[in-house]
Amino acid sequence: MSPPGNGAGRGAVGGEPYLTPGERQETQKALDECEEDTEDARRGGDEKDRQQLLICLERGLHLRRKLYAENSPQVSTACRALCEACNFAATHMLNTENLKGAHDLLKRAEQVADRNDVDRAITWNNLACYYRRMGKLRTAVTFLERALAIEEHLDSADAAQTHLNLCATLSQLQRRSEAINHAQSALIRIYETLSPHMLNGELSGGGEISREHREQITVLCIAYHNLAVEYEYLKNFDAALCNYASGLRWAGRFMDESHQIIGILKNSAEAVKAKLPNGSSALRRAEDLMAGFPERRGSSAGGAGGAPDSSRSGSGDAAEGLGGGESGSMPMDHLMTPRDGRRHEPGGEDSEGEPGAEN
C-alpha cells in the first residue's frame, strides 16, 4: 500500500521521505555518483567547471531531499554548499558584467540560505553589490542593513566590510553623516578584531603575517580611506589628510609597496596636502603618521617602523583586493568610496541625484 500523497511521501519516522528499500538503494547510488562528479568539478577552475559544480550541487540537494528530512543535517549541509557556490559564481559574474546571471544565482542562493544566518548575510551583501551596480542604491542599502543586523551579533570581521559597503553606498546618496558613522564603525570593529593579535605579538611586524590578518589590515586601511573621503567632501581637509596618513601608516607597515591601497592612499594624501596652507598642524601630524609606527625599544632595525620591507609584505594576490568569494570577502572596489564621486554603475530609478555634487 502506497503512502498518502505523491510517490515520495513523508514516512512516519523522523519526517524522512518514504522510499521502498529498492528506491532508497538506487537513490543512494545516484547520490554517491553525484558526489564524485561534484569533487571533479571542484578541482577544475574554469567557467565550465563552475557551471558543472552548480549543476552537481543542485542535483545533490535534490537527491538528499529524497533520502532525508528537510530539517536533517544532510539537507542543511547541501543547502550551505549550494549557497556558497552560487555566491562565488555570482561574484565572478559581477566582475565580468554578467549582471543577469549574477542576479539569478544570488536569488537562488537566497532561497537556500533561509536556514543559516551567515549564508543570508553573505548573500545579502552580494545582492547589495548587484543593486549598486544597477544604480539602485536605496535597494542596496536595504540589503546591507539586513546583513548588518545579522553580522553585528556574530564574532567575525565581516561586519566591518558591511559597514564599509554601507559607507560607500550612502556616500553615493550624499548622506554624508551616515557614511561617516559607518566608516567609524568599521574602524572600531576591525580594531576589536585585530587588538588581540596585536597584544599577543602576532602583528609585531617582525615577520610574515597570515593572509587573514593581511585582509583585515586591508579593511582597516579602506576604512581610513573612506573616512578621509567623506571629510574631503565636507571640506575638512585637516581630518581628511590625517585619515589618509593613518591608513598609510598601517599599509606601510604590513603591505608590499606595490599594493594597490598604498598607491591610492598616497595619491589621495598628496591631493589634499595641496589644499592646506604651509605650516598647517595637519601637515606635521600627517608626516609623523606616514613615517610609520615608533620603533619599540630593543627591536631590530627592520622590525617596528618606517618603510615596509619585503619580509613582512603581503603576497601578490593581496594587491588585487581582498580575495573572498567563498569566504564572503568583498573586492576592494565594492568597499571603497570614490574620491571624485563618480558612480561606476548605470543610473537607477532610486538613486538620489549626482553623487559628485558637493554639499
C-alpha angles and dihedrals in degrees: 000000000000121000117251118274125019126350092270095052124158118272124224095247119078094333092279117155114262114249130162114243090256093050092047092051092048093048092048090052090051090049092051090052090047090053090055091051090048093055091048090053092048091056091057122079108195132094094265091054092049091053092047091050091055091050091050094048092049090051091046091053091048092051093047090052088056091052104035141037117270091246094048123120089242093059093041092052091049091051091052093049091050092046091051093049092047091052092047093050092043092053089053090050092050089054091051094045095248090139099163092050090048092051093049092051093046092052088051089049089052090054094055095038095066094104099048125062096203092052091049093050093050092047093048090050090054092045087054089054089052093051091046088054088052091050093245095132101165090053089050091052090052092055092045092051089051090051093047092051087062099039096050088069096046126088097238141098093241091097089065091058091048090051088053092047088052091047092054093045095047089048089058087053088050091240092143103171092050091047090052091049091054093047089052091046089052090053091051094048095048092046088052088053096046100040097078090052091048091051095050092048100251090124098041090122095238099115149356115322126212123265089245092056091045089054092049091051089050088055089049091053092048090051090055089046094051093046090051092050092054091050088050090055088052089048092241091138095168092060092041093055095047091052093049088050092049090054090049092052091058095040092049091052100049109019137069116258090245094059111125095233092058092057092047093050094045094050092046093049092050091051091053094045089062089060095055126082120248111268094030112157088225090060091054092046091049092052090053091049095047091050086073136240117325111265112251119238110265095016123130121256093256096045118075120019152004126041122015119258129209095238091071101029125122122261121262095262091062090067091068096056139280099319105224128132101133093028092053096244118146131232111252095249091060091058103038125090110224113237094217093050094236116154115221092197126079115261114272137203094255101043117118113229126295111324092209091069112103123229 
